[in-house]
Amino acid sequence: MAETAVPNVYHDTLPPGDISDELAPVIAELGMEDNCREIAEQGWTVIENAATPEFNDRLRAKILELSGAEPETGGGGGNMLLAKDPVFAEAVLNPKLRALAEFSVGRGFLISQVAGSVRPKDSPAIGLHADHNWCPAPFPDHNMLMTGCWVCDEYTKAGGSTLVCSGSNKLRRHPDAQEVEEKPEAIAIECPAGSVAVWDGNIWHANWPRTTEGQRVVCHITYTRLMMRTVEDYRAHADDLIAEHGEIMSQLLGREDFLEGPNGADYSKLIQTFNNAKR
């Protein structure tokens, strides 16, 4: 009878910014050493030519279809997209994105969100924030979240591209009200269609208002570190437990925050969730 191999037990952890021995040849083959260095040092990077133009066109068309946006002028979006069309699995499983996710949020990383957005001319900017918004400050040394925005249309400042505050990733905290208003050291991420703009959980970011005609179509893909997960899954029992024990049970099972709703994120609870995380 063959013996079952026992895996080696690691007794140390990989320091932030280091590439593991297992991942290093993959990063080298994909030519992503600079991307790893940039996201570690400045909190953001751009993967250009992430896939073929044909794939980018398919991804864009599907986001527009599912968003219900009017052609050329309409806005909209969608959540839970991984379950709605195979093209989103292709995006999530893109080799370059996966390699950068393993570098940034560790081996065994999870998919947190796959969403789409369509922003037409005169779309307002979203508020400045860090994606570690449900972590108290100081943010941990190891990054918890990595977001990749698949740029289906050229990213320019006038076109409503992502805004990042240079150097904010080193502060390891949330922006205050004045900083949200002033957006210190703000720069535009500008890159061609078919790129993926990627940032970590520390960097303060928003977007520039779109002043040009047409639509900015983006697929937002967020990966998270393995530790951001419950040990036991009570979703099959949640309704009965909440009915018997009330609001505190609803909180314990995640029903009072904006995460993991059956139809995607429940943004009516977003501020409550972020405020809870800071206390």
C-alpha positions as a Markdown table, in Angstrom:
| # | Residue | x | y | z |
|---|---|---|---|---|
| 1 | Met | 0.0 | 0.0 | 0.0 |
| 2 | Ala | 1.5 | 3.3 | -1.1 |
| 3 | Glu | 2.2 | 5.8 | 1.6 |
| 4 | Thr | 0.4 | 9.2 | 1.5 |
| 5 | Ala | 2.8 | 12.0 | 1.0 |
| 6 | Val | 2.8 | 14.5 | 3.9 |
| 7 | Pro | 3.2 | 18.1 | 2.8 |
| 8 | Asn | 6.1 | 20.1 | 4.1 |
| 9 | Val | 5.1 | 22.5 | 6.9 |
| 10 | Tyr | 6.3 | 26.1 | 6.5 |
| 11 | His | 7.6 | 27.6 | 9.8 |
| 12 | Asp | 8.1 | 31.1 | 8.4 |
| 13 | Thr | 6.0 | 33.6 | 6.3 |
| 14 | Leu | 7.0 | 35.4 | 3.2 |
| 15 | Pro | 7.8 | 39.1 | 3.9 |
| 16 | Pro | 5.7 | 41.7 | 2.1 |
| 17 | Gly | 7.1 | 42.5 | -1.3 |
| 18 | Asp | 9.0 | 39.2 | -1.7 |
| 19 | Ile | 8.3 | 36.8 | -4.5 |
| 20 | Ser | 8.1 | 33.2 | -3.4 |
| 21 | Asp | 10.5 | 30.6 | -4.9 |
| 22 | Glu | 7.5 | 28.9 | -6.5 |
| 23 | Leu | 6.1 | 32.0 | -8.0 |
| 24 | Ala | 9.3 | 33.5 | -9.3 |
| 25 | Pro | 9.7 | 31.5 | -12.5 |
| 26 | Val | 6.0 | 32.3 | -13.4 |
| 27 | Ile | 6.6 | 36.0 | -12.9 |
| 28 | Ala | 9.8 | 35.8 | -15.0 |
| 29 | Glu | 8.1 | 33.9 | -17.8 |
| 30 | Leu | 5.2 | 36.5 | -17.9 |
| 31 | Gly | 7.7 | 39.4 | -17.7 |
| 32 | Met | 6.0 | 40.9 | -14.6 |
| 33 | Glu | 8.9 | 41.7 | -12.4 |
| 34 | Asp | 8.2 | 45.5 | -12.8 |
| 35 | Asn | 4.5 | 45.0 | -12.0 |
| 36 | Cys | 5.4 | 43.3 | -8.8 |
| 37 | Arg | 7.9 | 46.0 | -7.8 |
| 38 | Glu | 5.5 | 48.8 | -8.7 |
| 39 | Ile | 2.5 | 47.5 | -6.7 |
| 40 | Ala | 4.7 | 46.7 | -3.7 |
| 41 | Glu | 6.4 | 50.2 | -3.8 |
| 42 | Gln | 3.8 | 52.6 | -5.1 |
| 43 | Gly | 0.5 | 50.6 | -4.5 |
| 44 | Trp | -0.6 | 50.4 | -8.1 |
| 45 | Thr | 0.6 | 49.2 | -11.5 |
| 46 | Val | -0.7 | 48.6 | -15.0 |
| 47 | Ile | -0.7 | 45.3 | -16.9 |
| 48 | Glu | -0.7 | 46.2 | -20.6 |
| 49 | Asn | -1.8 | 43.8 | -23.3 |
| 50 | Ala | -3.4 | 41.5 | -20.7 |
| 51 | Ala | -5.3 | 39.6 | -23.4 |
| 52 | Thr | -6.1 | 39.8 | -27.1 |
| 53 | Pro | -8.2 | 42.7 | -28.6 |
| 54 | Glu | -10.8 | 40.1 | -29.5 |
| 55 | Phe | -11.2 | 39.1 | -25.8 |
| 56 | Asn | -11.4 | 42.8 | -24.8 |
| 57 | Asp | -14.2 | 43.4 | -27.3 |
| 58 | Arg | -16.2 | 40.3 | -26.0 |
| 59 | Leu | -15.7 | 41.5 | -22.4 |
| 60 | Arg | -16.9 | 45.0 | -23.2 |
| 61 | Ala | -19.9 | 43.8 | -25.1 |
| 62 | Lys | -21.0 | 41.5 | -22.4 |
| 63 | Ile | -20.7 | 44.2 | -19.7 |
| 64 | Leu | -22.8 | 46.6 | -21.8 |
| 65 | Glu | -25.4 | 43.9 | -22.4 |
| 66 | Leu | -25.7 | 43.0 | -18.7 |
| 67 | Ser | -25.7 | 46.6 | -17.5 |
| 68 | Gly | -28.7 | 47.6 | -19.6 |
| 69 | Ala | -27.0 | 50.8 | -20.5 |
| 70 | Glu | -28.3 | 52.7 | -23.5 |
| 71 | Pro | -25.9 | 52.6 | -26.4 |
| 72 | Glu | -23.2 | 55.4 | -26.5 |
| 73 | Thr | -24.8 | 57.6 | -23.8 |
| 74 | Gly | -26.1 | 55.3 | -21.0 |
| 75 | Gly | -24.6 | 54.4 | -17.7 |
| 76 | Gly | -25.1 | 51.4 | -15.4 |
| 77 | Gly | -23.3 | 48.3 | -14.1 |
| 78 | Gly | -23.7 | 44.9 | -12.7 |
| 79 | Asn | -22.6 | 42.6 | -9.9 |
| 80 | Met | -22.1 | 38.8 | -9.5 |
| 81 | Leu | -20.8 | 38.7 | -13.0 |
| 82 | Leu | -18.7 | 35.5 | -12.6 |
| 83 | Ala | -22.0 | 33.6 | -12.5 |
| 84 | Lys | -23.5 | 35.3 | -15.5 |
| 85 | Asp | -21.2 | 34.6 | -18.4 |
| 86 | Pro | -18.1 | 32.5 | -19.1 |
| 87 | Val | -16.2 | 35.6 | -20.4 |
| 88 | Phe | -15.8 | 36.8 | -16.8 |
| 89 | Ala | -14.2 | 33.5 | -15.7 |
| 90 | Glu | -11.7 | 34.1 | -18.6 |
| 91 | Ala | -10.9 | 37.5 | -17.1 |
| 92 | Val | -10.6 | 36.3 | -13.5 |
| 93 | Leu | -8.4 | 33.4 | -14.6 |
| 94 | Asn | -6.1 | 35.5 | -16.7 |
| 95 | Pro | -2.5 | 34.2 | -16.1 |
| 96 | Lys | -1.0 | 37.7 | -15.5 |
| 97 | Leu | -3.8 | 38.8 | -13.1 |
| 98 | Arg | -3.5 | 35.5 | -11.2 |
| 99 | Ala | 0.3 | 35.8 | -10.9 |
| 100 | Leu | 0.0 | 39.4 | -9.6 |
| 101 | Ala | -2.7 | 38.4 | -7.2 |
| 102 | Glu | -0.6 | 35.6 | -5.7 |
| 103 | Phe | 2.2 | 38.1 | -5.3 |
| 104 | Ser | 0.0 | 40.7 | -3.7 |
| 105 | Val | -2.5 | 38.7 | -1.6 |
| 106 | Gly | -0.8 | 35.4 | -1.2 |
| 107 | Arg | -1.1 | 31.8 | -2.4 |
| 108 | Gly | -4.6 | 30.4 | -2.0 |
| 109 | Phe | -6.1 | 33.8 | -2.8 |
| 110 | Leu | -9.9 | 34.1 | -3.2 |
| 111 | Ile | -12.2 | 35.9 | -5.6 |
| 112 | Ser | -14.1 | 38.6 | -3.8 |
| 113 | Gln | -16.0 | 40.5 | -6.4 |
| 114 | Val | -16.6 | 40.7 | -10.2 |
| 115 | Ala | -18.5 | 43.7 | -11.2 |
| 116 | Gly | -19.0 | 45.9 | -14.2 |
| 117 | Ser | -19.5 | 49.7 | -14.6 |
| 118 | Val | -20.5 | 51.8 | -17.6 |
| 119 | Arg | -19.8 | 55.6 | -17.1 |
| 120 | Pro | -21.0 | 58.0 | -19.8 |
| 121 | Lys | -20.0 | 61.7 | -20.3 |
| 122 | Asp | -20.7 | 63.9 | -17.2 |
| 123 | Ser | -20.6 | 60.9 | -14.8 |
| 124 | Pro | -19.6 | 62.2 | -11.4 |
| 125 | Ala | -16.5 | 61.0 | -9.5 |
| 126 | Ile | -16.7 | 58.5 | -6.7 |
| 127 | Gly | -15.4 | 59.5 | -3.3 |
| 128 | Leu | -11.7 | 59.0 | -2.4 |
| 129 | His | -11.1 | 55.8 | -0.4 |
| 130 | Ala | -8.8 | 52.9 | 0.2 |
| 131 | Asp | -10.1 | 49.4 | -0.5 |
| 132 | His | -9.0 | 48.3 | 3.0 |
| 133 | Asn | -12.1 | 50.2 | 4.0 |
| 134 | Trp | -13.3 | 47.4 | 6.3 |
| 135 | Cys | -9.9 | 47.3 | 8.1 |
| 136 | Pro | -9.0 | 49.6 | 10.9 |
| 137 | Ala | -5.8 | 51.7 | 10.6 |
| 138 | Pro | -2.9 | 51.1 | 10.7 |
| 139 | Phe | -3.4 | 48.8 | 7.8 |
| 140 | Pro | -1.6 | 45.4 | 8.1 |
| 141 | Asp | 1.9 | 45.0 | 6.6 |
| 142 | His | 0.6 | 42.3 | 4.3 |
| 143 | Asn | -1.9 | 43.5 | 1.7 |
| 144 | Met | -5.4 | 42.0 | 2.1 |
| 145 | Leu | -7.1 | 43.1 | -1.1 |
| 146 | Met | -6.0 | 43.5 | -4.7 |
| 147 | Thr | -8.3 | 45.1 | -7.3 |
| 148 | Gly | -7.9 | 44.9 | -11.1 |
| 149 | Cys | -9.9 | 47.2 | -13.3 |
| 150 | Trp | -10.0 | 45.7 | -16.8 |
| 151 | Val | -9.8 | 48.7 | -19.1 |
| 152 | Cys | -12.2 | 48.0 | -22.0 |
| 153 | Asp | -11.8 | 51.6 | -23.3 |
| 154 | Glu | -8.7 | 53.7 | -23.2 |
| 155 | Tyr | -8.0 | 55.2 | -19.8 |
| 156 | Thr | -7.4 | 59.0 | -19.9 |
| 157 | Lys | -8.1 | 61.7 | -17.3 |
| 158 | Ala | -10.7 | 63.3 | -19.5 |
| 159 | Gly | -12.2 | 59.9 | -20.1 |
| 160 | Gly | -12.8 | 59.3 | -16.3 |
| 161 | Ser | -9.8 | 57.1 | -15.5 |
| 162 | Thr | -8.9 | 56.0 | -12.1 |
| 163 | Leu | -7.3 | 58.6 | -9.8 |
| 164 | Val | -4.6 | 57.6 | -7.3 |
| 165 | Cys | -3.0 | 59.7 | -4.6 |
| 166 | Ser | 0.7 | 59.2 | -5.1 |
| 167 | Gly | 2.4 | 58.0 | -1.8 |
| 168 | Ser | -0.8 | 57.4 | 0.1 |
| 169 | Asn | -0.1 | 53.6 | 0.2 |
| 170 | Lys | 2.8 | 54.3 | 2.6 |
| 171 | Leu | 0.4 | 56.0 | 5.1 |
| 172 | Arg | -1.5 | 52.8 | 5.9 |
| 173 | Arg | -4.6 | 54.6 | 6.9 |
| 174 | His | -7.9 | 56.0 | 5.6 |
| 175 | Pro | -8.0 | 59.5 | 4.1 |
| 176 | Asp | -9.6 | 62.1 | 6.4 |
| 177 | Ala | -12.5 | 64.4 | 5.3 |
| 178 | Gln | -10.1 | 67.2 | 4.1 |
| 179 | Glu | -8.0 | 64.7 | 2.2 |
| 180 | Val | -11.1 | 63.3 | 0.6 |
| 181 | Glu | -12.0 | 66.8 | -0.6 |
| 182 | Glu | -8.5 | 67.8 | -1.7 |
| 183 | Lys | -7.2 | 64.5 | -3.1 |
| 184 | Pro | -3.5 | 65.3 | -2.4 |
| 185 | Glu | -0.9 | 64.3 | -5.0 |
| 186 | Ala | -3.6 | 63.0 | -7.3 |
| 187 | Ile | -2.5 | 61.5 | -10.6 |
| 188 | Ala | -4.4 | 59.7 | -13.4 |
| 189 | Ile | -3.8 | 56.1 | -14.4 |
| 190 | Glu | -3.7 | 56.3 | -18.2 |
| 191 | Cys | -3.3 | 53.2 | -20.3 |
| 192 | Pro | -4.6 | 51.7 | -23.6 |
| 193 | Ala | -7.7 | 49.5 | -23.9 |
| 194 | Gly | -7.0 | 45.9 | -23.0 |
| 195 | Ser | -4.9 | 46.9 | -20.0 |
| 196 | Val | -5.7 | 46.1 | -16.4 |
| 197 | Ala | -5.1 | 48.9 | -13.8 |
| 198 | Val | -4.3 | 47.2 | -10.5 |
| 199 | Trp | -4.0 | 48.6 | -7.0 |
| 200 | Asp | -3.6 | 47.3 | -3.5 |
| 201 | Gly | -5.8 | 47.9 | -0.4 |
| 202 | Asn | -3.7 | 50.8 | 0.9 |
| 203 | Ile | -3.7 | 53.3 | -2.0 |
| 204 | Trp | -6.2 | 56.1 | -1.9 |
| 205 | His | -8.1 | 56.2 | -5.2 |
| 206 | Ala | -11.2 | 57.5 | -6.9 |
| 207 | Asn | -11.9 | 58.4 | -10.5 |
| 208 | Trp | -11.8 | 61.6 | -12.5 |
| 209 | Pro | -15.2 | 62.9 | -13.8 |
| 210 | Arg | -15.7 | 61.9 | -17.5 |
| 211 | Thr | -15.8 | 64.9 | -19.8 |
| 212 | Thr | -15.6 | 63.2 | -23.1 |
| 213 | Glu | -18.3 | 61.6 | -25.3 |
| 214 | Gly | -19.0 | 57.9 | -25.2 |
| 215 | Gln | -18.7 | 55.4 | -22.4 |
| 216 | Arg | -16.0 | 54.1 | -20.1 |
| 217 | Val | -16.6 | 50.3 | -19.7 |
| 218 | Val | -14.7 | 48.5 | -17.0 |
| 219 | Cys | -14.7 | 45.1 | -15.3 |
| 220 | His | -13.8 | 45.4 | -11.6 |
| 221 | Ile | -12.1 | 42.2 | -10.3 |
| 222 | Thr | -11.1 | 42.0 | -6.6 |
| 223 | Tyr | -9.0 | 39.2 | -5.1 |
| 224 | Thr | -8.6 | 38.8 | -1.3 |
| 225 | Arg | -6.2 | 37.0 | 1.0 |
| 226 | Leu | -7.2 | 33.5 | 2.2 |
| 227 | Met | -7.5 | 34.6 | 5.8 |
| 228 | Met | -10.5 | 36.9 | 5.0 |
| 229 | Arg | -12.9 | 34.0 | 5.4 |
| 230 | Thr | -15.0 | 32.3 | 8.0 |
| 231 | Val | -14.1 | 28.8 | 9.3 |
| 232 | Glu | -17.7 | 27.5 | 9.1 |
| 233 | Asp | -20.4 | 28.3 | 6.4 |
| 234 | Tyr | -23.8 | 28.8 | 7.9 |
| 235 | Arg | -25.6 | 30.2 | 4.8 |
| 236 | Ala | -27.8 | 27.1 | 4.4 |
| 237 | His | -29.0 | 27.6 | 8.0 |
| 238 | Ala | -29.0 | 31.4 | 8.2 |
| 239 | Asp | -32.7 | 32.1 | 7.7 |
| 240 | Asp | -33.8 | 29.8 | 10.5 |
| 241 | Leu | -31.1 | 31.0 | 12.9 |
| 242 | Ile | -32.0 | 34.6 | 12.3 |
| 243 | Ala | -35.7 | 33.9 | 12.7 |
| 244 | Glu | -35.0 | 32.3 | 16.1 |
| 245 | His | -32.4 | 34.7 | 17.5 |
| 246 | Gly | -32.9 | 38.0 | 15.8 |
| 247 | Glu | -30.7 | 41.0 | 14.8 |
| 248 | Ile | -27.5 | 40.0 | 16.7 |
| 249 | Met | -27.5 | 36.6 | 14.9 |
| 250 | Ser | -28.1 | 38.5 | 11.6 |
| 251 | Gln | -25.0 | 40.5 | 12.3 |
| 252 | Leu | -22.9 | 37.4 | 13.2 |
| 253 | Leu | -23.9 | 35.7 | 9.9 |
| 254 | Gly | -23.0 | 38.8 | 7.8 |
| 255 | Arg | -26.5 | 39.9 | 7.0 |
| 256 | Glu | -26.0 | 43.4 | 8.4 |
| 257 | Asp | -23.1 | 44.3 | 6.2 |
| 258 | Phe | -22.8 | 45.0 | 2.5 |
| 259 | Leu | -20.7 | 41.9 | 1.7 |
| 260 | Glu | -21.8 | 38.6 | 0.2 |
| 261 | Gly | -25.4 | 39.4 | -0.4 |
| 262 | Pro | -27.3 | 36.8 | -2.5 |
| 263 | Asn | -27.5 | 39.3 | -5.4 |
| 264 | Gly | -24.1 | 40.8 | -4.8 |
| 265 | Ala | -23.0 | 43.7 | -2.6 |
| 266 | Asp | -25.8 | 45.5 | -0.8 |
| 267 | Tyr | -24.7 | 49.1 | -1.1 |
| 268 | Ser | -27.5 | 50.4 | 1.1 |
| 269 | Lys | -25.4 | 49.0 | 4.0 |
| 270 | Leu | -22.0 | 50.2 | 2.7 |
| 271 | Ile | -21.5 | 53.2 | 5.0 |
| 272 | Gln | -22.7 | 51.1 | 8.0 |
| 273 | Thr | -20.2 | 48.4 | 7.2 |
| 274 | Phe | -17.3 | 50.8 | 6.8 |
| 275 | Asn | -18.2 | 52.7 | 10.0 |
| 276 | Asn | -18.4 | 49.4 | 11.9 |
| 277 | Ala | -14.9 | 48.4 | 10.7 |
| 278 | Lys | -13.4 | 51.6 | 12.0 |
| 279 | Arg | -14.7 | 51.0 | 15.6 |
